[in-house]
């Protein structure tokens, strides 16, 4: 397959794959994160919606690396988390919306025949 064919395939796949592979999935994190004087305890994350605006595949320069770019992803998460700070009242975090994210995945050949990745 050539890169334009792969790019067309990626555009078609991004229209329906997120709903079957990610939406409704839960991830148990059990992570503690400190950011700007606020401590977050993230227990679990559930992806409730994922919309992708565009996807494409291109070679990176003259290399054997193929880059898949997914642009304009909007992700809605239900989250089981708690935030605490110097204020003695803990806050429960129940939902997070991430808007207009760009994801890039690079695949490079590792063999001398430049075919098998």
C-alpha angles and dihedrals in degrees: 000000000000127000096258089054091049090048091053090047092051091051090052093045094049089060095066114004097081091063094053099039108032114012110095094018119130126208122198106215108165091190131155115209130178118204128167095342093311122111117213125197108195112193106169140356126203121192106223100170138010125181122180120197100193143357131189143167124219139161114252105240112299093328131110090247119115115203122205111200123193112190134190098019115173114197126191116196132187104210137191102210142131129212123203132177140154087306106089093225115092117217123217114221112209106165140024128188118198113193133200100358121173118211124193127192120187122201117190130187115247100185132078093240091063090221108087116066 
